[in-house]
Amino acid sequence: MEWIKETAGLAVITFLFSLFTWVLTASYIEEYNLFSAEPVTVTTVDKIAAKGLYTPPAYYVRVELPNGEESTYLNRISKSEEKAIQVGDSINGYSLRPSDFSTIHDFTFDSSLFLFGIAVFGFLAFCCLIALLLSIPVLDALEKKISYKRQKKRQQKRRKKEKQKKERKGWRIVAVVLLVFLIFIGRFLLNLARKLLPFGKTDTDALILDRDSHVTYRKYEDSSYELTVSFEDHAGRTFQVIKDVTGQTYQQYGIGDKLPIAYRNVNPYDLFVRGNSFLDIFEAVMTWESLVCLIMLAVTLFAGWVFIKERRKK
């Protein structure tokens, strides 16, 4: 009777995770159906980058749509494509309708949450399915028999190395978690290092072309402030960037004003606002994105310190 309850519970959980995976997969195919999209080639009419407060720049183009009209939205491209493409060049992508165009990077980034959900729920469904199969009496007995034979042969070796294995397993789990942390905060650390480095940058003033803000009062959501700026580098080339700024900076400047910036010589799209006040720094640090990254960094450094301390003891 107990076996029936456990098997039924596992079956329900497996069904639910499988259902979630199927729903997300169906929604993904419906929303980002590359099978029904037609490959098209369009003309680039503008290049622009978006520079966050905590991340390196992302690159975009504005194109002329298949119906002949100029697009009102931006299409994401890679850094290598940004270097190769000039205004007036052709760019390949996909179209679901004449008034629509998407690059492969648009599909990848816009659908990242779908793909993450599909991967997580799919993995959980697979694990539950394996557990369900192993709960069947015949398979369960076979698995226990195999495990018993292996355990009997290795019992003496296990006793000697049991403590070491537990410690190694624990540190492996910690290493995987820290690796995920480093991947998540890697762009944050890279941007911070580039901002603090005193060399390899040029100071100039950028003309503010547009302003946009999204102010929210939700407890766990940050407000966003953007200034679209244009400037020339030392070689006379013009660059246009949508720059995330703090609310303090946003309130100080209007359209047509000059914003003091510093851009990296190797990549002028990677720019930073000069002359940050204490309030600017305080606002930047007190956002949820910044706090999460700082907490992850602190946990990573603490775990590294503990690991080094344990190794020295041994």
N, C-alpha and C positions, 0 to 999 in steps of 0.2 A: 504493500500500500504506500509506503514511504517512497519507494522507487518511482511509482506512478506519479506522485505529486512533484517530485524533483524533475522528472522527465517532462511533465506537462508545463512546469514553470520555465524550463529551458526552451521548450518549443515555442512558448508565447514570446519570450524575450528574443529568440532568434527571428521569429516572424516579424516582430516590431522593428528590429534593426534592419531586416531585409526590406520591409515596407518603406522605412525612411530612406534607405539607399535607392530604392526604385523610384520613389517620388522625386528625390533630388536629381536623379539621373534623367528622368522624364522631363523635369522642369528645365534642366540644363540643355537638353537636346532641343526643346521647344524654343528656348530663349536664344541659344547660341548654336543654331543648327548649321554647321559648316557643310553638311551634305546637300542642303538645299540652296546654299549660297553660291553665287556665280562669280568666278574670278573676273575681276575687271582691272583696268589700268586707268588711273586718273592723273590730273596735273596738280602739282604742288603750287599753291599761291602764297604761302607764308610759312615761316618757321618760327617756333617759339618754344621756350622751356619753362618748366614750373619748378621753382626752388622752395623747398619746405624749410621750416625753422630747424628741423633736426635731421634732415636727410639730404643727400646729394640731389642734383637736378634730374628731372624726368624730361623727356624730349617729345615734342609734338609737331605736327604739321597741320595746316588748314588746306583743304583741297577743293577742286572743282568737281562737284558730284556728277554721276553718270547722266543725270537729266540736264546738265549744263549750268546749274546754279552753283554758286559758291557756298560751301558748307558753313553753317553757323557754329559748329562745334569742332573740337580738336581731335586729331587721331594720333595715338601714341606710336612712337617709333623707337628703335634702339639707338644707343649712342653711336655705334658704327654707321648706322643709316643716316643719322644726323650729319655726320662728317661728310658722307658721300653725296647727299642730296642737296641740290640748290633749288631756289625758287624758279619754277618753270620746268623742272624735271618731272618725269613720270614716276609714279609709285604704284606698286601692285598691292591689291587687297581683295576684299570680297564684298559683294553687295546682295542684300536680300530683296531690295526694291530700288527703283530708280532714284529715290530721294535718300538713299542710305549708302554708307560706305564704312568699312571697318578694316583695319589692318590685323594681322595675326596677333600683334601685341595687344590690340584692343580686346580681342576674344580672350587672350590669356589672363590679362589683369582684371578685366571686368568680371570674369567668371571664376576668379580665384577662390571666392568663398564657397561657390558650388562645388568646385573640385576638392577643396579641403573637407567639406561635409561628406561628400561621396566617399572619400578615402577613409575618413574616421568611422562612419557608420558601416561602410563595407567591411572594414577590418574587424569591427566588433561583431558584425553578423557572421563573419567567417569563424572567429574564435568561438562564438556560441554554438555554431553548427558542429565544430569539432567536439566541443564539450557534450553536445547532445548525442552525437554518435558514440562517444566513449561511455555514455551512461547506459547504453543498451547492454543487458546482462552478458551476452556472448562476447561482445567486444570489450566490455569492462573486465571480464575474467581473463581474456587473452592479454590485455594490456597489463593487468596485475601480475600475470604469470611471467611475462617478459621482464617486467620491472623487478620482480622477485629474483629471477635468475641473475640479472645484471647486478642487483644489490648484493647478492650472496658472494659473487665473484670479487666484487670490489669493496667489500665491507672493511677489510683491514686498511686498505689504502685510504678509504674515506675518513676513517677515524683519525688518521694522521694529518690529513689535509683539510678536514672539515672546517676548521676555524679560518684557515687561509682562504678557502674558497668563498666562505661567507663574506669575508672582508673584501675580496676581489669583486665579488658579485655586487656588493653594496657600492663600491667605488665605481664600478661600471655603470650602474644605474645613475649615480651622481654625475658621471662624465657625460652620459647621454643628455641628461637634463641641462647641464651647463653648456653643452654644445648647442642645444636648441636656444638657450638664452643668448649665446654669443652670435648666433645667426640672426636672431631678432634684433639685438642691439648693435650689430656690426656697423650698419649704416649710420646709426646715431654716433658711435665713437669715431668713425671716419670723418663725418661732418664736423664734429667737435674739434678734432685734431687739425683739420684744415682751417678752421676758423681761428684757432689760437696760434697757429704758426705765424711768425712775424715776417716771413720772407716768401717770395714767389707770388706776391699779389700786387696789384696796382690800384691806387686810390683814384676815384673819379666821381662825377656827379651824374645821376641818371634822371631823365625826364619822366615824370609820372603821367602816364597816358590814361589810366583808368583806376577806379577803386571799387572793391567789392567786399562785403562782410556778411557773416552769418553769426548772429548773436543768439546764444541759447542759454536758457536758465535751468536746463536739466542737470541733475546732480552729478552724473557721471559722463558728461559730454562737454568738450571744449568748444568755445567760440573760435571762429576763424576770421582772419583779416588778410586781405590780399591787395597788393599794389602792382599794377602792370606798368613796368618801366622799360625805357629804351635808352641805350647808351652806345657810344663808340669805344672800341678798344684802341690800343696804341698803334695798331696798323690801319685804323680808319674804318674798320668793319662795324656794321651796325648790328646790335643784338637786342632782342626783345624777350623779357622774362616776366613771368607772373610770380612775384615774390611774396611768400608768407611773412607777415610781420606781427609784432605784438600789438595789442590794442592801444598801448601808449604811443607807439610810433604811428599807427594808423590815424590817430586823432590829430597829430601834429602836421600832417601833410595833406594837400589837396591836389586835384588834377592841375597839371601845369607847373607844379613845384619841382624843385630839384632835390633828389634824395641822395645823400652822401653814401657811397658804396665802395667796397673793395672787391675786385674780381680776381680769380686765379688766372695767372698768365697762360697756363696750359689749357684752361677751359673757362673762357669768360662767362659762360652760362652759370658757372658755380660762383655766385656772388654772396656777399654778406653786407649788412647794414653797418655803417661806421657810427661811432659816437653813441653807443648804447648807454642809457642811463641806468641807475640802480633799479628803477621801476621796470624798465625793459627786461633786465636780467631776472628780476623777481617774478614777473608775469610768465616769462619763458620757462622758468624752473617749476612753477606751481601748476603747470598743465598736467593732465593725467598721463599723456604720452611721455613727458619728461620724467615724471615720478616713477612710472613703471620701468623705464629704462634704467634709472638710477638705482632702483631697488634690485633689479636683475644684476646690475654691475656689482653692487655691494655683496650680493649673495655669491656671485662668481669669485670675487676676490677673497671672501671669507673661506669658501670651500677650498680654494687653492692654497691658502695659508694653512688650513687644517691638514691638507694632504701632505704638504712639505714638512710640517711638524711631525706627522706620523712616520714619514719616511726617515727622518733624521733619528727618531727613537730606535728604529729597527737597525 
